[in-house]
C-alpha cells in the first residue's frame, strides 16, 4: 500500500513540473462562453480536462445474459458526475476532481441455484472520485495524470464491492478541429474493507473517438473496457463497442450537450454480463466562479 501511494505522489509531482512548459493556454473568459459556437462547446466537453464547468447526468440501461441466469435480466445505473475544474500554475494547468455518484438497480443472483434470480435491489452504489492534473489546452495533444478512488458507500452488499480502493489514473487525447480521439485509464486496488469480500484489482479503460458534423452534431463512441484481474479467465474481460450521436444546443442561453449511444459487448463475462447497454447523457455547462474557465 505504501508503494502504491508513493507512486501516485511521484506521478502527480512530475505532472506539476511538466505544466511549466505549457504554452498553448486556453484563456477563454467566463463572460465569453456565450460567444462560443455549439460545435466548440461540444469539442471542449469531449476533453476530460476541459476548463468548462458542467454537470453530467448519465443513464445506462443494460440487458444482461450469462450462465448464472436463465433469461435476459435488466439492470440500470444512473450516474451524476459534476466536473468543476480549477486553474493551476497561473492558468497553464487544470486540476479536476470529479466525483461519480451512482444510483444502481440490479438483479439479485440466487447463490443456491444457477439460473435463479431473487428479485432486484435499488440504491446508492460505490462512489468514485478521479483527480487529474494536466495542461489547459484547446488543441493538439492533451494529457492528464492523477489518482482514482472508490468508497464502500453502497446501501446494499449486492450494489457494491464493500472495499476501500485506490489507484492511478491517466488520460491522453488528441483534440483536432473535426476529430477527438483518446482514452481515460483508471485502475483500483482494494486496501481495506469487508474481509469476507474478494480483493479488488480492476482496470477501466474508456476509449473515445468522435467526429464533429457541424451545427452541434457529432458521431462517435466512448465505451469502457473493464478488466477484473481477480476473476477467473472466463469472467475477466468486458469489451463493448458502440456508436452514438451527440447534439449540443442552447436552452435559455445555457449550452447543453445530449448524447444517445447504444453499446454491444463483443466480449463479456460468462457468468453474468451486459450484452447491450443503452446510454443517454445530458451535460449542461454551468458558470464558474473563476475569471478564466
Secondary structure by P-SEA (a helix, b strand, c coil): caaaaaaaaaaaaaaaaaaccccccccccccccccccaaaaaaaaacccccccbbbbbbbbbbbbccccccbbbbbbbbbbbbbbbbcccccccccbbbbbbbbbbbbbccccccccccccccccbbbbbbbbbbbccccbbbbbbcccccccccccccccccccccccbbbbbbcccccccbbbbbbbbccccccccccbbbbbbbbbbbbccccbbbbbbbbbbbcccccccccbbbbbbcbbbbbbbcccbbbbbbbbbbbbccccccccccbbbbbbbbbbbbbccccc
